[in-house]
């Protein structure tokens, strides 16, 4: 019984410290801000936050890319 109590206390301490010291990522490159619009790369189909996308005007249309490589591949195929 004692072991179970210590295990529960240890897990509670672990979760608390994990939340306090980096359990959540603050890297905006991996996550969109709450409510931020997501856009789709027309070449590879990846969805990404508009703030992280490469925005280009091609033939009068705004197109968003996840990388320079996808942009170049798209342009060569257009």
C-alpha positions in Angstrom: 0.0 0.0 0.0 2.8 2.4 0.8 4.5 1.7 -2.5 1.3 2.6 -4.3 1.0 5.9 -2.4 4.6 6.8 -3.2 4.1 5.9 -6.9 1.0 8.2 -7.1 2.9 11.0 -5.3 5.9 10.6 -7.6 3.7 10.7 -10.8 2.0 13.8 -9.5 5.3 15.5 -8.9 6.6 14.4 -12.3 3.6 15.8 -14.1 3.8 19.1 -12.2 7.4 19.6 -13.0 7.0 18.6 -16.6 4.3 21.3 -17.0 6.3 23.8 -15.2 9.6 23.3 -17.0 8.7 22.7 -20.6 6.0 20.2 -21.1 4.5 22.5 -23.6 6.3 23.7 -26.7 6.6 27.5 -27.2 8.1 27.0 -30.7 5.8 28.8 -33.1 7.3 27.0 -36.0 5.6 23.7 -35.0 2.2 25.1 -34.0 -0.2 27.7 -35.3 -1.3 30.5 -33.0 -4.9 30.0 -31.7 -7.3 30.9 -34.5 -4.6 31.4 -37.1 -5.6 30.5 -40.6 -4.1 27.3 -42.1 -3.2 27.1 -45.7 -2.4 24.2 -48.0 0.7 23.8 -50.1 -0.5 23.0 -53.6 2.5 20.8 -54.4 2.8 18.4 -51.5 -0.6 19.0 -49.8 0.8 19.9 -46.4 -1.3 22.3 -44.2 0.7 24.9 -42.3 0.0 28.2 -40.5 -0.2 31.2 -42.8 2.6 32.9 -40.8 5.0 30.0 -41.5 4.2 29.7 -45.2 6.1 31.2 -48.2 3.5 33.5 -49.8 3.9 34.0 -53.6 1.8 35.6 -56.4 1.6 33.3 -59.4 -0.5 34.2 -62.4 -2.6 36.6 -60.3 -3.3 34.1 -57.5 -1.8 34.0 -54.0 -0.2 30.6 -53.4 1.4 29.3 -50.2 4.3 26.9 -50.0 5.8 24.9 -47.1 9.3 25.2 -48.6 11.4 26.6 -51.3 11.7 23.1 -52.9 7.9 22.8 -53.2 7.7 26.3 -54.7 10.4 25.4 -57.3 8.8 22.1 -58.1 5.4 23.8 -58.5 6.7 26.5 -60.8 8.5 23.9 -63.0 5.3 21.9 -63.3 3.0 24.9 -64.1 
